[in-house]
Amino acid sequence: MLHKTYRCESKTVDAEQGIYELMPSTESIDRDGDVLVAEGADLANYRRNPVVMYAHDYSDLPVAKAIDIQSVPGVGLRAKIQFPPIGDSPKADAVHKLWAGGFLNAASVGFAPKQAEPNGTGQRFTQWEMLEFSIVPIPANADALRLAVKSLTPIEKRGRVLSAGNERRLREAITMLQEVLDQLGGAPEPDAPADEEPVTDSEKDIEEVAVALASLVPVLKEYLK
């Protein structure tokens, strides 16, 4: 199986039902110089089991399902996903909240290549079988979170008064971030000694996101003082 990760433009279809539209793959050249040709996608088996995982973790339950997926020639794959009802799965709830809030905005397709040809920079996969796709964190998201923290610190509150509605939203945001940190196992210490075992790219990405989220919590709390 090969994985290809793409930044997604997400569209909310029905927030109450947890339905969103995204493109889990496109025909743009990726970081490896490869291209996935949309018309070459075999979606038959995937449609029989349209799971949406988190970070390709096949040992855990899916966080959503694809209720529709179509090949758009020359563009990529367009999918509609639906998260389970809030309360059914703590992990799915956490991913759902981060996706809805724009903190997660990337998808990674898992596929089996069938036919490919050189394209000058890498491979152009003209025939491939879609196996699954996952919502994934990527380093750029953690960078964006760190920039957000930097822009909020130090906080200048002179003359500012929070409305009751904004205060409620901030408290909900703090709760959401704390829930996500709990799901990720807490934020690691930035200066902690490195483990002896090598850290995978996925684990590194999750660690970076956790650190960035942890940095946001005290900043938001400062607004409520």
C-alpha positions in Angstrom: 0.0 0.0 0.0 1.1 3.5 -0.8 0.0 6.7 1.0 -0.4 10.2 -0.6 -1.4 13.2 1.5 -3.3 16.3 0.3 -4.4 19.5 1.9 -8.2 19.6 1.6 -10.6 22.4 1.1 -13.5 21.3 3.3 -17.2 22.3 2.7 -19.8 21.9 5.4 -22.8 20.2 4.0 -24.8 19.6 7.2 -23.1 20.6 10.5 -25.9 19.0 12.6 -25.5 15.7 10.9 -21.7 15.9 10.8 -21.5 15.9 7.0 -18.6 17.5 5.1 -17.4 17.5 1.5 -13.7 17.3 0.7 -11.3 16.0 -2.0 -9.1 13.3 -0.5 -6.9 13.3 -3.6 -6.2 15.6 -6.5 -4.2 15.4 -9.7 -1.7 17.9 -8.5 2.0 16.8 -8.2 2.7 15.8 -4.6 5.9 16.2 -2.6 7.3 13.0 -4.1 6.7 14.3 -7.6 3.9 11.7 -8.2 0.4 12.2 -9.6 -2.8 10.1 -9.0 -5.0 10.1 -12.1 -8.6 10.4 -11.0 -10.0 8.4 -13.9 -7.7 5.5 -13.0 -9.1 5.0 -9.5 -10.8 1.7 -8.8 -13.4 2.5 -6.1 -15.5 -0.6 -6.2 -14.1 -2.4 -3.1 -13.8 0.9 -1.2 -17.5 1.6 -1.7 -18.3 -1.7 0.0 -16.5 -0.6 3.1 -16.2 3.2 3.0 -14.3 3.8 6.2 -12.5 7.0 7.1 -9.6 6.4 9.5 -7.4 8.7 11.5 -3.7 8.7 10.6 -4.0 5.3 8.9 -4.4 3.6 12.3 -6.0 0.3 11.3 -5.8 -1.0 14.8 -8.5 1.4 15.9 -12.1 2.1 14.9 -12.9 4.5 12.0 -13.7 8.1 12.9 -16.1 8.7 10.0 -17.5 7.1 6.8 -17.7 8.2 3.2 -21.4 8.4 2.2 -20.4 9.3 -1.3 -17.2 9.3 -3.4 -16.8 10.1 -7.0 -13.9 10.4 -9.5 -13.8 13.9 -11.2 -11.6 13.5 -14.3 -8.7 15.9 -14.4 -9.4 17.1 -10.8 -9.3 14.2 -8.3 -11.7 12.4 -6.0 -14.6 14.2 -4.4 -16.1 12.7 -1.2 -18.8 13.4 1.3 -18.0 12.1 4.8 -20.1 11.8 7.9 -18.9 11.6 11.5 -20.8 9.5 14.0 -23.3 11.2 16.4 -21.6 13.1 19.1 -21.1 10.9 22.1 -20.8 7.6 20.2 -17.0 7.7 20.0 -14.7 10.1 22.0 -11.9 9.8 19.4 -14.3 10.5 16.5 -15.7 13.5 18.5 -12.2 14.9 18.9 -11.3 14.5 15.2 -14.8 15.9 14.2 -14.3 19.0 16.3 -10.8 19.6 15.0 -12.0 19.1 11.4 -15.0 21.5 11.9 -12.7 24.0 13.5 -10.1 23.9 10.7 -7.3 22.6 12.9 -7.2 19.4 10.8 -7.5 19.9 7.0 -5.5 17.2 5.3 -6.4 13.7 4.0 -4.2 10.8 3.0 -5.3 8.1 0.6 -4.1 4.5 1.0 -4.0 2.8 -2.4 -2.5 -0.1 -4.3 -0.8 0.9 -7.6 -1.7 -1.1 -10.7 -0.2 0.8 -13.5 2.2 3.8 -13.6 4.5 5.7 -15.9 7.3 8.1 -15.4 6.2 11.8 -15.5 9.6 13.5 -15.3 9.5 14.2 -11.5 8.2 10.9 -10.2 5.4 8.5 -11.1 2.0 9.1 -12.8 -0.3 6.4 -11.4 -2.8 5.8 -14.2 -4.5 2.7 -12.7 -4.8 2.3 -8.9 -7.1 0.8 -6.3 -8.5 3.0 -3.5 -8.2 1.1 -0.2 -9.1 3.7 2.3 -8.4 7.3 3.2 -7.6 9.0 6.5 -7.8 12.3 8.1 -4.3 13.2 9.1 -2.3 15.9 10.9 0.7 17.4 9.0 3.5 19.6 10.2 2.1 22.6 8.4 -0.9 22.5 10.6 1.2 22.6 13.7 3.2 25.5 12.3 -0.1 27.3 11.7 -1.1 26.7 15.3 2.2 28.0 16.6 1.7 31.2 14.4 -1.7 31.6 15.9 -0.3 31.4 19.4 2.4 33.9 18.6 -0.1 36.4 17.2 -2.2 36.1 20.4 0.8 36.5 22.9 1.2 38.9 24.6 -2.6 39.6 24.8 -3.5 43.2 24.8 -6.9 43.5 26.6 -7.0 47.2 27.2 -10.5 48.5 26.5 -11.8 45.0 25.5 -14.8 43.5 27.0 -15.9 40.0 26.2 -19.6 39.6 25.4 -21.4 36.7 27.1 -21.6 34.9 23.8 -17.8 35.2 23.1 -17.0 34.2 26.6 -19.1 31.0 26.2 -17.3 30.3 22.8 -13.9 30.7 24.5 -14.8 28.3 27.3 -16.1 25.8 24.7 -12.9 26.1 22.8 -10.8 25.5 25.9 -12.9 22.4 26.7 -12.5 21.2 23.1 -8.8 21.6 23.1 -8.4 19.9 26.4 -10.5 16.9 25.1 -8.3 16.7 22.1 -5.1 16.8 24.2 -6.6 14.0 26.3 -7.2 12.0 23.2 -3.6 12.5 22.1 -2.3 11.5 25.5 -1.3 14.9 26.6 1.2 17.3 25.2 4.8 16.1 25.4 7.5 18.2 27.1 9.4 20.1 24.4 12.7 19.6 26.1 12.1 15.9 27.0 14.9 13.5 26.0 14.4 11.7 22.8 13.2 8.1 23.0 15.7 5.4 22.0 13.4 4.0 19.4 13.1 6.0 16.2 10.0 8.2 15.9 7.9 7.9 12.8 6.8 10.9 10.7 3.1 10.3 11.8 4.1 10.2 15.5 6.2 13.4 15.1 3.3 15.2 13.4 0.9 14.2 16.2 3.5 15.4 18.8 3.9 18.8 17.1 0.1 19.3 17.0 -0.2 18.3 20.6 2.4 20.9 21.6 0.7 23.6 19.6 -2.7 22.8 21.1 -1.3 22.8 24.6 0.2 26.3 23.9 -3.2 27.6 23.0 -5.0 26.6 26.2 -3.3 29.1 28.6 -3.6 31.8 25.9 -7.4 31.3 25.7 -7.7 31.1 29.5 -5.9 34.5 29.8 -8.8 36.1 27.9 -11.2 34.9 30.6 -9.4 36.5 33.5 
